[in-house]
């Protein structure tokens, strides 16, 4: 039995406190659904304001999606 695979993806680089080493990554593959959703929900895009999705790879279904609110004065402390 194979493990389900989920991809956190965006059209822009993803940054966040749970992804400090991925400064320019636009996707990351995770095998645990709950972890993928938690990491995506705590992450943001560079520049701010773009969509982040969690996709179930075998089916292609988007299981989570969020768009950051754009704030020009927002300072990141990651």
C-alpha positions as CSV (number, residue, x, y, z in Angstrom):
1,X,0.0,0.0,0.0
2,X,1.5,3.3,-1.0
3,X,1.3,6.5,1.1
4,X,-0.8,9.4,0.0
5,X,1.3,12.2,-1.2
6,X,0.5,15.9,-1.0
7,X,2.2,18.9,-2.5
8,X,2.2,22.4,-1.1
9,X,2.5,24.7,-4.1
10,X,2.3,28.2,-5.3
11,X,3.3,30.2,-8.4
12,X,5.5,32.3,-6.1
13,X,8.2,31.3,-3.6
14,X,6.8,30.0,-0.3
15,X,8.2,31.3,3.0
16,X,7.1,30.7,6.6
17,X,8.2,29.8,10.1
18,X,7.8,26.1,9.4
19,X,9.8,26.3,6.1
20,X,12.8,28.4,7.1
21,X,15.2,26.6,4.7
22,X,13.1,26.9,1.6
23,X,13.7,30.5,0.5
24,X,12.9,30.0,-3.2
25,X,10.9,26.8,-3.3
26,X,7.5,27.0,-5.1
27,X,6.5,23.5,-4.0
28,X,7.3,20.8,-1.4
29,X,6.0,17.2,-1.2
30,X,4.7,15.9,2.1
31,X,3.2,12.5,2.9
32,X,0.9,13.5,5.8
33,X,-2.2,15.4,4.9
34,X,-2.6,17.2,8.3
35,X,1.1,18.3,8.2
36,X,0.8,19.6,4.7
37,X,-2.3,21.7,5.5
38,X,-0.7,23.0,8.8
39,X,2.5,24.0,7.0
40,X,0.5,25.7,4.2
41,X,-1.7,27.6,6.6
42,X,1.3,29.0,8.4
43,X,3.2,29.9,5.3
44,X,3.1,32.9,3.0
45,X,4.3,33.8,-0.5
46,X,7.1,36.2,-1.6
47,X,5.8,38.7,-2.6
48,X,2.9,38.6,-0.2
49,X,-0.7,38.2,-1.4
50,X,-0.6,35.1,-3.6
51,X,-2.3,31.8,-3.4
52,X,-0.9,28.7,-1.7
53,X,-2.5,25.3,-2.4
54,X,-2.2,21.7,-1.0
55,X,-2.8,19.2,-3.8
56,X,-3.4,15.5,-3.4
57,X,-1.1,14.2,-6.1
58,X,-2.7,10.9,-7.1
59,X,-6.1,12.6,-7.8
60,X,-5.0,16.2,-8.5
61,X,-7.6,17.4,-6.0
62,X,-6.9,20.7,-4.2
63,X,-7.6,19.9,-0.6
64,X,-6.6,23.3,0.9
65,X,-6.1,26.8,-0.6
66,X,-5.4,30.2,0.9
67,X,-4.6,33.6,-0.3
68,X,-2.7,36.0,1.9
69,X,-4.0,39.5,2.4
70,X,-1.6,41.9,0.9
71,X,-0.2,44.4,3.3
72,X,2.5,46.7,2.0
73,X,3.9,47.6,5.5
74,X,4.0,44.0,6.7
75,X,7.5,43.1,8.0
76,X,8.3,39.4,8.1
77,X,10.3,38.0,11.1
78,X,11.0,34.5,9.8
